Amino acid sequence: MTAQPHYETAPGPVPPMRTLAELRDALATHGLPGDRIRFDVELGAVDLDDLTSVREIVQAYRHRVLMRHDTGATAAITRSDADIAAELRRKMEAGAR
């Protein structure tokens, strides 16, 4: 069995993320370690005129912050491989009946 990372749900309401500055602040406060730095690196690597790429990066990092505020998502991320495999086995056995 491999060690699974432990993620904690961020407390309080979801922070505002309407601008790049607000998203950067949210990542610094509510993101995983290194999220803000990776965001800046990824954003700096694309042409800002390529709005599709900019949008995809922004959406991905907004989603990271939103997931930190969702206890269901946090629980799903932290499930072990063995737990998921056992659930799939139970579902397959139930479907075979």
WOSUL-V608246 format. One record per residue. RES is the residue in one letter. BURIAL is 1 if it has 16 or more other ideal C-beta (glycine too) atoms within 10 Angstrom, else 0. D_CENTER is the distance of its C-alpha to the mean C-alpha in Angstrom with 1 decimal. Layout:
RES&BURIAL&D_CENTER  RES&BURIAL&D_CENTER
//
This chain:
M&0&23.0  T&0&20.3  A&0&18.7  Q&0&15.3  P&0&13.0  H&0&13.0  Y&0&10.1  E&0&11.8  T&0&11.1  A&1&11.9  P&0&15.4  G&0&17.0  P&0&16.3  V&0&13.5  P&1&14.7  P&0&16.3  M&1&14.7  R&0&17.6  T&0&18.6  L&0&17.4  A&0&18.9  E&0&17.0  L&1&13.6  R&1&14.7  D&1&15.9  A&1&12.7  L&1&10.8  A&0&13.8  T&0&14.0  H&1&10.7  G&1&8.3  L&0&8.3  P&0&11.8  G&0&12.5  D&1&9.8  R&1&12.7  I&0&15.0  R&1&13.1  F&1&12.6  D&0&16.4  V&0&17.3  E&1&15.7  L&1&17.1  G&0&20.4  A&0&20.8  V&0&21.1  D&0&24.1  L&0&23.3  D&0&25.8  D&0&23.4  L&0&21.7  T&0&19.8  S&0&18.1  V&1&17.4  R&0&16.0  E&0&13.7  I&1&12.3  V&1&12.2  Q&0&10.5  A&0&7.6  Y&1&7.2  R&1&8.2  H&0&5.6  R&1&3.0  V&1&6.3  L&1&7.2  M&1&5.1  R&1&6.7  H&1&9.8  D&0&9.9  T&0&11.9  G&0&12.1  A&0&8.4  T&1&8.8  A&0&12.1  A&0&11.1  I&0&8.8  T&0&11.8  R&0&14.5  S&0&17.0  D&0&18.3  A&0&21.6  D&0&20.4  I&0&18.9  A&0&22.1  A&0&24.3  E&0&22.8  L&0&23.3  R&0&26.8  R&0&27.6  K&0&26.6  M&0&28.6  E&0&31.6  A&0&31.5  G&0&31.5  A&0&34.4  R&0&36.6
//
